[in-house]
Amino acid sequence: MSKSCKGLAMELVKCLSETDCVKVENKPFRECAGEKPPSISSECVGLRETYFNCKRGQVDMRARIRGNKGY
């Protein structure tokens, strides 16, 4: 279950690496992940929300019994 969000994490890093926040402003990924939509694309915002829900599902006891919805 610890690896069920790994695919989403890799997609998010790939998406963030292509944004101006990382390329032009040279900010780290963690700072850019918290930015609002004008600074990063709406696709990255969607991936961030999906990744958050995946990580939250790992600590939710109801989801732990059934297993996390993988990517």
Buried (B, 14 or more C-beta within 10 A) or exposed (E): EEEBBEEBBEBBBEBBEEBEBBEEEEBEEEEBBEBEEEBBBEEBBEBBEBBBBBBEBEEEEEBEEEEBEEB
